[in-house]
């Protein structure tokens, strides 16, 4: 994968990573980990999501809607300290990506790599 490909995206999704997150959220109907890595370039630190599994870079949560809750943010902090939070509404076919830090959470900019 070619990093952030010249962007300043907070998150880079590897090939098939988003499909894997949707599939896992639909199958289990419970939260899970996001596998990947924490990388850096001249613009700072970003996360690469390769799929699901252990919470190496964050967590995903199936939900009705795509709003992050305090419970979700706390779970990510407990597992990762800081990381990615993906809220998946599989029925609507939507997801939202957030960055969780010690200070709070915010919408994250994301990039899909092929």
Secondary structure as GFF3:
##gff-version 3
##sequence-region A 1 114
A	DSSP	beta_strand	11	13	.	.	.	ID=ss1
A	DSSP	alpha_helix	17	28	.	.	.	ID=ss2
A	DSSP	beta_strand	32	41	.	.	.	ID=ss3
A	DSSP	beta_strand	44	53	.	.	.	ID=ss4
A	DSSP	beta_strand	58	62	.	.	.	ID=ss5
A	DSSP	alpha_helix	70	80	.	.	.	ID=ss6
A	DSSP	beta_strand	83	89	.	.	.	ID=ss7
A	DSSP	beta_strand	94	101	.	.	.	ID=ss8
A	DSSP	beta_strand	104	107	.	.	.	ID=ss9
A	DSSP	beta_strand	110	112	.	.	.	ID=ss10
###
